[in-house]
Amino acid sequence: MDLRNFTVETDADGLALVTWDMPDRSMNVFTEEVLREIETLVDAFAADASVKGVVLASGKTGTFTGGADLNMLGAMFAAFDAKRKSDPQGAVAELFERCGEMGRIWRKLETSGKPYVCAINGTCMGGGFELALACHGRVAAQSAKMGLPEVKVGIFPGAGGTQRVPRLADTQSALQMLLKGETLTAAKAKGIKLIDEVVPDDQLIDAAKAMLKAGLKPVKAWDEKGFKLPSGPVYSPAGAQVWPAVASLYRKETADNYPGARAIVKCVYEGLLVPIDVGLRIEQRYFTEVLQTTEAAMMIRSLFVSMQALNKGARRPAGVPEQAIAKVGVVGAGFMGAGIAYVAAKAGIEVVLVDQTQAAADKGKAHSASLMEGLVKKGRAKADEAEVLLARIQATPDYAALSDADLVIEAVFEDRDVKAEVSRRVAEVLKPQAIFASNTSTLPITSLAEAFPDASRFVGIHFFSPVDRMMLTEVILGKETGDRALAVALDFVRAIKKTPIVVNDTRGFFANRCVLRYMTEAYDMLVEGVPPVMIENAAKFAGMPVGPLALNDETAVDLSQKIMKATIRDMGEGSIDPRHFALVNEMVDEEGRLGRKAGKGFYDYPAKPAKKHIWPGLKDKFPQQKADEVDFEELKERFLVTMALEAARTVEEGVVTDPREADVGSILGFGFAPYTGGTLSYIDGMGVEAFVALCEKLAAKHGERFRPTPLLKEMASRGESFYSRFAPAKAAA
């Protein structure tokens, strides 16, 4: 056999060990070539009487496969787009066949007459896990992680995942896993019967061969007469206990915004009514339909293609060598600074954590200890790993300890004077080539850089809270920020495994400008007398993960007050709606409702197990409209449009120069309805002309804040989109 990506070793017992190890790749992925080679192997083993069983394994350390290659997906979409204008029916038929190709090969393997065991040594995602599910046995290393995350990028497992998972696991567990796209540990996967054995990492291959030697049948249970579904037939007393709750689970997870998620429910329901070959055909049909939706196209582009490009350094300045970052300084050991110190130390970087007193610095370091303790309790880290991480963090009040840092990040209060003082003190001890970064959320970098002696070495790195969980960082360029400062910032972000977006300087940058529009639209609704519960529910049904009032509580209501005051001080009284300012002042100064940290804000936070609830007194602040007279669909539109419109303004002002960054940044930074693909894809998805018309409609009813910008009107008249106008070359990267 002529194989490029696989090697085969057959032992004296007739057991073939197939090792997948793609040359020149750090991770195995599915390409057209890989699929051809797998089918060649399946055919060869089926015809070879000397082969008694097969073990599929990976030659990559810590990973089995990450799933499909971008180029293969891109080629599928390109072929469909090229043909559908001239031959729409033929294009769909061709797409249908291509969508079934991987599933066809997996089914051939499953019914080949030879037993297969998949030895999962690390990360095994998407089509790779579907391959494992098609095998007759599955052994996973203790450190392995696996899952079917396709729903998170707008599609669903289309190579048998929706049919095999609910034939192995109970229906409720299967649907929960598929709809959430969750990653499973080996132990959890075994617990729901998707994995047969979990073994120490160094015993993986031996255990897989032992499973074959024990007499593993080459026929799956569902291909034998008398197979019984784990949760019983759909139309049975057992099924009647499961399926009525499915709609609730589906709505809770998706608010019916995701065609891919809707298709999962249909595939599982319909597939469990028929033999598996018919079920696989049903899955193929729905997969073909979903691939043609706007939601799938936008989500794949933003959350798969664009995110990978940004993670690989799409915005890194050319010609600047990679910058080694051995030590990072963090000034300010509060919640944000402590979080930055933790993620840096977790990435293996030495950290100096500075605060005014030793006690304050120690408290910041204790945050890392607490996070690691939680991981150890959950079995996601070992005690000695926690000790090593904490040893990397030096907590001190002494600025001199920053003298050998390669990068220093200031994470003190959002106060211009305080930040200026820190900048001056750090500059006194910093080595000449080191970079200084401000973790500001709203204050312009150019003006903050005035307190630092070399503005070319001053850059903004805006983290999102909590730092250990939020994947986005906003890298902000001041007017004089140099390429090396940008390169160091991006190299650091990559080292701590975050996704960066690069934006130009302005108040609030990109993410916070959009988030503030989200919150202020909620203030407008409150002033109008929209019931607070309707405001929160409308946002969630629009696709936002957290309602604007709950989000305001999380970020702190008194922080909103500080931002408003700073904006008024810098930009004048007219820069803030006086009704909003009065509301926030009353909440903070008169009611003491500072947000979640105070146990009360727009919500009340009673002691557990009671759940938070909207503060009853909030509805007494303004005359209330009758709920049945409020246009709920319009509330949803207002939230999405106001944020998308602000994103469009940042493009028009040159703050954002790459649509990919607006889309990825909006989803990762503040959870902008992921099914849209992000703020600019929301506009492109409906068409700029349609978006302009929607803005005009809302402006006529609710005011000038919804008026479309000149750029949008120009684009609408020309039939342009953001991706066609601003990133034709970059978007393909």
Secondary structure as the mmCIF struct_conf table of DSSP 4:
data_model
#
loop_
_struct_conf.conf_type_id
_struct_conf.id
_struct_conf.beg_label_comp_id
_struct_conf.beg_label_asym_id
_struct_conf.beg_label_seq_id
_struct_conf.end_label_comp_id
_struct_conf.end_label_asym_id
_struct_conf.end_label_seq_id
BEND BEND1 ARG A 4 ASN A 5
STRN STRN1 PHE A 6 THR A 10
TURN_TY1_P TURN_TY1_P1 ALA A 12 ASP A 13
BEND BEND2 GLY A 14 GLY A 14
STRN STRN2 LEU A 15 TRP A 20
TURN_TY1_P TURN_TY1_P2 PRO A 23 ASP A 24
BEND BEND3 SER A 26 MET A 27
STRN STRN3 PHE A 30 PHE A 30
HELX_RH_AL_P HELX_RH_AL_P1 GLU A 32 ALA A 47
TURN_TY1_P TURN_TY1_P3 ALA A 49 SER A 50
STRN STRN4 GLY A 53 SER A 58
BEND BEND4 LYS A 60 LYS A 60
TURN_TY1_P TURN_TY1_P4 THR A 61 GLY A 62
STRN STRN5 THR A 63 THR A 65
STRN STRN6 ALA A 68 ALA A 68
HELX_RH_AL_P HELX_RH_AL_P2 LEU A 70 ARG A 84
TURN_TY1_P TURN_TY1_P5 LYS A 85 SER A 86
HELX_RH_AL_P HELX_RH_AL_P3 PRO A 88 CYS A 99
TURN_TY1_P TURN_TY1_P6 GLY A 100 GLY A 100
HELX_RH_AL_P HELX_RH_AL_P4 GLU A 101 GLU A 110
TURN_TY1_P TURN_TY1_P7 THR A 111 THR A 111
BEND BEND5 SER A 112 LYS A 114
STRN STRN7 TYR A 116 ILE A 120
BEND BEND6 GLY A 122 GLY A 122
STRN STRN8 THR A 123 MET A 125
TURN_TY1_P TURN_TY1_P8 GLY A 126 GLY A 126
HELX_RH_AL_P HELX_RH_AL_P5 GLY A 127 ALA A 134
BEND BEND7 CYS A 135 HIS A 136
STRN STRN9 GLY A 137 ALA A 141
TURN_TY1_P TURN_TY1_P9 GLN A 142 SER A 143
STRN STRN10 LYS A 145 GLY A 147
HELX_RH_3T_P HELX_RH_3T_P1 PRO A 149 VAL A 153
TURN_TY1_P TURN_TY1_P10 GLY A 154 GLY A 154
TURN_TY1_P TURN_TY1_P11 GLY A 158 GLY A 160
HELX_RH_AL_P HELX_RH_AL_P6 GLY A 161 LEU A 168
BEND BEND8 ALA A 169 ALA A 169
HELX_RH_AL_P HELX_RH_AL_P7 THR A 171 LYS A 180
TURN_TY1_P TURN_TY1_P12 GLY A 181 GLY A 181
STRN STRN11 THR A 183 THR A 185
HELX_RH_AL_P HELX_RH_AL_P8 ALA A 186 GLY A 191
TURN_TY1_P TURN_TY1_P13 ILE A 192 LYS A 193
BEND BEND9 LEU A 194 LEU A 194
BEND BEND10 ASP A 196 ASP A 196
STRN STRN12 GLU A 197 VAL A 199
HELX_RH_3T_P HELX_RH_3T_P2 ASP A 201 GLN A 203
HELX_RH_AL_P HELX_RH_AL_P9 LEU A 204 LYS A 213
TURN_TY1_P TURN_TY1_P14 ALA A 214 GLY A 215
BEND BEND11 PRO A 218 VAL A 219
HELX_RH_3T_P HELX_RH_3T_P3 ALA A 221 ASP A 223
BEND BEND12 GLU A 224 GLU A 224
TURN_TY1_P TURN_TY1_P15 LYS A 225 GLY A 226
TURN_TY1_P TURN_TY1_P16 PRO A 230 SER A 231
BEND BEND13 VAL A 234 SER A 236
HELX_RH_AL_P HELX_RH_AL_P10 PRO A 237 THR A 254
TURN_TY1_P TURN_TY1_P17 ALA A 255 ASP A 256
HELX_RH_AL_P HELX_RH_AL_P11 PRO A 259 GLY A 271
TURN_TY1_P TURN_TY1_P18 LEU A 272 LEU A 273
BEND BEND14 VAL A 274 VAL A 274
HELX_RH_AL_P HELX_RH_AL_P12 ILE A 276 LEU A 291
TURN_TY1_P TURN_TY1_P19 GLN A 292 GLN A 292
BEND BEND15 THR A 293 THR A 293
HELX_RH_AL_P HELX_RH_AL_P13 THR A 294 ILE A 300
HELX_RH_PI_P HELX_RH_PI_P1 ARG A 301 SER A 306
HELX_RH_AL_P HELX_RH_AL_P14 MET A 307 ASN A 311
TURN_TY1_P TURN_TY1_P20 LYS A 312 ARG A 315
BEND BEND16 ARG A 316 ARG A 316
HELX_LH_PP_P HELX_LH_PP_P1 PRO A 317 PRO A 317
TURN_TY1_P TURN_TY1_P21 ALA A 318 GLY A 319
HELX_LH_PP_P HELX_LH_PP_P2 VAL A 320 ALA A 324
STRN STRN13 LYS A 327 VAL A 331
BEND BEND17 GLY A 334 GLY A 334
HELX_RH_AL_P HELX_RH_AL_P15 PHE A 335 LYS A 346
TURN_TY1_P TURN_TY1_P22 ALA A 347 GLY A 348
STRN STRN14 GLU A 350 VAL A 354
BEND BEND18 GLN A 356 THR A 357
HELX_RH_AL_P HELX_RH_AL_P16 GLN A 358 LYS A 377
TURN_TY1_P TURN_TY1_P23 LYS A 378 GLY A 379
BEND BEND19 ARG A 380 ALA A 381
HELX_RH_AL_P HELX_RH_AL_P17 ALA A 383 ALA A 391
TURN_TY1_P TURN_TY1_P24 ARG A 392 ARG A 392
STRN STRN15 ILE A 393 THR A 396
BEND BEND20 PRO A 397 PRO A 397
HELX_RH_3T_P HELX_RH_3T_P4 TYR A 399 LEU A 402
TURN_TY1_P TURN_TY1_P25 SER A 403 ASP A 404
BEND BEND21 ASP A 406 ASP A 406
STRN STRN16 LEU A 407 GLU A 410
BEND BEND22 GLU A 414 GLU A 414
HELX_RH_AL_P HELX_RH_AL_P18 ARG A 416 VAL A 429
BEND BEND23 LEU A 430 LEU A 430
TURN_TY1_P TURN_TY1_P26 PRO A 432 GLN A 433
STRN STRN17 ILE A 435 SER A 438
BEND BEND24 SER A 441 LEU A 443
HELX_RH_AL_P HELX_RH_AL_P19 ILE A 445 LEU A 448
HELX_RH_3T_P HELX_RH_3T_P5 ALA A 449 ALA A 451
BEND BEND25 PHE A 452 PRO A 453
HELX_RH_3T_P HELX_RH_3T_P6 ALA A 455 ARG A 457
STRN STRN18 PHE A 458 PHE A 463
BEND BEND26 SER A 465 PRO A 466
TURN_TY1_P TURN_TY1_P27 VAL A 467 ARG A 469
STRN STRN19 LEU A 472 LEU A 477
TURN_TY1_P TURN_TY1_P28 LYS A 479 GLU A 480
HELX_RH_AL_P HELX_RH_AL_P20 ASP A 483 ALA A 495
TURN_TY1_P TURN_TY1_P29 ILE A 496 LYS A 497
STRN STRN20 THR A 499 ASN A 504
TURN_TY1_P TURN_TY1_P30 ARG A 507 PHE A 510
HELX_RH_AL_P HELX_RH_AL_P21 ALA A 511 GLU A 528
TURN_TY1_P TURN_TY1_P31 GLY A 529 GLY A 529
HELX_RH_AL_P HELX_RH_AL_P22 PRO A 532 PHE A 541
TURN_TY1_P TURN_TY1_P32 ALA A 542 GLY A 543
BEND BEND27 PRO A 545 VAL A 546
HELX_RH_AL_P HELX_RH_AL_P23 PRO A 548 THR A 555
HELX_RH_AL_P HELX_RH_AL_P24 VAL A 557 MET A 571
HELX_RH_3T_P HELX_RH_3T_P7 GLU A 573 SER A 575
BEND BEND28 ILE A 576 ILE A 576
HELX_RH_AL_P HELX_RH_AL_P25 PRO A 578 ASN A 585
HELX_RH_PI_P HELX_RH_PI_P2 GLU A 586 GLU A 590
TURN_TY1_P TURN_TY1_P33 GLU A 591 GLU A 591
STRN STRN21 GLY A 595 GLY A 595
HELX_RH_3T_P HELX_RH_3T_P8 ARG A 596 ALA A 598
TURN_TY1_P TURN_TY1_P34 GLY A 599 GLY A 599
STRN STRN22 LYS A 600 LYS A 600
BEND BEND29 GLY A 601 PHE A 602
STRN STRN23 TYR A 603 ASP A 604
HELX_LH_PP_P HELX_LH_PP_P3 PRO A 606 PRO A 606
BEND BEND30 ALA A 607 ALA A 607
TURN_TY1_P TURN_TY1_P35 LYS A 608 PRO A 609
BEND BEND31 ALA A 610 ALA A 610
HELX_LH_PP_P HELX_LH_PP_P4 LYS A 611 LYS A 612
STRN STRN24 HIS A 613 ILE A 614
HELX_RH_3T_P HELX_RH_3T_P9 PRO A 616 ASP A 620
BEND BEND32 LYS A 621 PHE A 622
HELX_LH_PP_P HELX_LH_PP_P5 PRO A 623 LYS A 626
HELX_RH_3T_P HELX_RH_3T_P10 ALA A 627 GLU A 629
BEND BEND33 VAL A 630 VAL A 630
HELX_RH_AL_P HELX_RH_AL_P26 PHE A 632 GLU A 652
TURN_TY1_P TURN_TY1_P36 GLU A 653 GLY A 654
BEND BEND34 VAL A 655 VAL A 655
HELX_RH_AL_P HELX_RH_AL_P27 PRO A 659 PHE A 670
HELX_RH_3T_P HELX_RH_3T_P11 PRO A 674 THR A 676
TURN_TY1_P TURN_TY1_P37 GLY A 677 GLY A 677
BEND BEND35 GLY A 678 GLY A 678
HELX_RH_AL_P HELX_RH_AL_P28 THR A 679 MET A 686
HELX_RH_AL_P HELX_RH_AL_P29 VAL A 688 HIS A 702
HELX_RH_3T_P HELX_RH_3T_P12 GLU A 704 PHE A 706
HELX_LH_PP_P HELX_LH_PP_P6 ARG A 707 THR A 709
HELX_RH_AL_P HELX_RH_AL_P30 PRO A 710 ARG A 718
TURN_TY1_P TURN_TY1_P38 GLY A 719 GLY A 719
HELX_RH_AL_P HELX_RH_AL_P31 PHE A 722 PHE A 726
TURN_TY1_P TURN_TY1_P39 PRO A 728 ALA A 729
HELX_RH_3T_P HELX_RH_3T_P13 LYS A 730 ALA A 732
#
